[in-house]
Structure formats: structure tokens, C-alpha cells
Amino acid sequence: MNVHSTSVVVLSPDELRKLIVAAVEEAMAGAGVDRPRRIVTREQLAYEMQICSASVGRLMSEGMPTLSPGRSPKFDADACLAWFAERGQARQRPTDPQPQTACVRLISRSRTADH
């Protein structure tokens, strides 16, 4: 008697993407094919680097690799992330998150003698 078992794995979209990328890279490496470059826009690169797009512009002026400079620059995401990490500026998520602080503006009102 054959018994078949079924397993279900639940992955987030990001986890699934990473799994697919790893499988494709492994298959390409076995075939002797180089990994294709991930060409991204300023906004996409800012998102990946966890910085604002204005900071991407600042990093460009400091020598970050750019494929097509100009009004709508394009970037090789992996080359930029490697350049950023070499400079020792790679952002790392804190392992022990700090509590969020909020600013509160206090407004004083003069009290009258009636109250």
C-alpha cells in the first residue's frame, strides 16, 4: 500500500523571491552563466538601501557606480550595494530595537480665577 503525504509551506512574497533567485543562481552557476545585473531606478535603489532618493543623489556625487547618469539614472543594484558596504555605511537592522519616541508639543493655557 502506497501512502502519499502532502506538505504545505507558507512563504512571504520576499521569501519566495529569495528562494527563486537562489535556485536560478544555482542553476546558472552550474551552466557557467554569469548572473544578470539588476538594473534599478533611483527610487528602487533607495528602497533597497533603506535611504531616501536624495541620499542616492549624494552618494552618486561621492562616486557610487551609475550606469546612466542624468535626470533618470539607472543603477546596477548589486554593484551599488557592494560599493555602499565597502564604505562601511551598510545599514543593519538593530537586533535590539529601541523604543519609539514621539515629540509632544505642550500648549499652556492661562487659567482664570473662575475655575
N, C-alpha and C positions, 0 to 999 in steps of 0.2 A: 504494500500500500504506500503510495507516494503522498507525502504531506508537504504542501507548499505554504510557506509563511510569507507574509507581506509586511514590510516595514514602511513607515511613513516618517519622512524627515521634514521638519519645518525650518525654512531658512528665510532670513530677511532678504530683500532685494540686493542689498550691498553684499551680504554673504554669498548669495548665488552668483553675483557678478564676479567676485573674487575667485570662487570655485571654478567658474567657466574660464576666466583669464588664466588661472594656474594650469588647467587642463590643456588649453590651447598652446600656452607657452611650452609645456612639456612635450606636446605633440610636434610643435615646430622645432624644438631643440633636437628631437630625435631625427627629424628630417633635414637638419642642417640649415634651417631657415632662421634668419635674424628676426627678432621681434620688431613689428612695425612701430613707428613713432606715433605717440598720441598727440595729435595737433589740437590745441585748445585756444580759446579766446582769452582775453584779459580777465573777463568775469569768471570763466570756468577755472582759470589758474588761481585766481584769488580765492575761490571757494575751496579748491584742493589744498591751498597753502594756509587756509584759515586766516586770511588777511583781507583788507579792503582793496578794491581795484586801484585806488590812488597809491597804495603802497607798492603795487605791482609796477606802476609807472616810476616810482622812486627807485625800485630795485633795477629796473631797466637802465636808468641813468647811472647806476653803480656797476653796470656790466653784466647783468643777468642775460643769458643767451636768448636771442629773439630770432625767429625765422623770417618774419616780415615786419620790420618796423614801420611806423606811420600811424595814421589815425585809427586803424583797426588791426593792431599787431596780432600775430599768431605765434604760438609758443610750442616747443616740444616739452610736454609736461614733465616727463621723466628727467630730461636734461636740466630743467629749471629747478625741480625738486632736489636733484643731486647738487646743483650749484648752491642752492639755499642751505642745504645740510652741511656742505663743506665750509660755509661761512660761520657755522655754529649757531645759526639762527632758526633751526628747525623747531617748530612749536611742538611741544609734547603736552598731552593732556595730563593734568595733575593727578597723581594716584590718590591723594587725599584732598578732595575738593574743599575749597574754602567756602564758608557760608557767604551767601549773597548779602550785600549791604545795599541799603536804599537811602537816598537823600530825602530828607523831610524838611519842608520849609514851615517854620512856625510863624503864625501871624498873631500878634498880640492885639488885643482889643482893650480899649480903656473901659474900665467898669464904672458905672455910675453909682452914686450913693443909694439909689432906689433898690438895688438888688441885694 
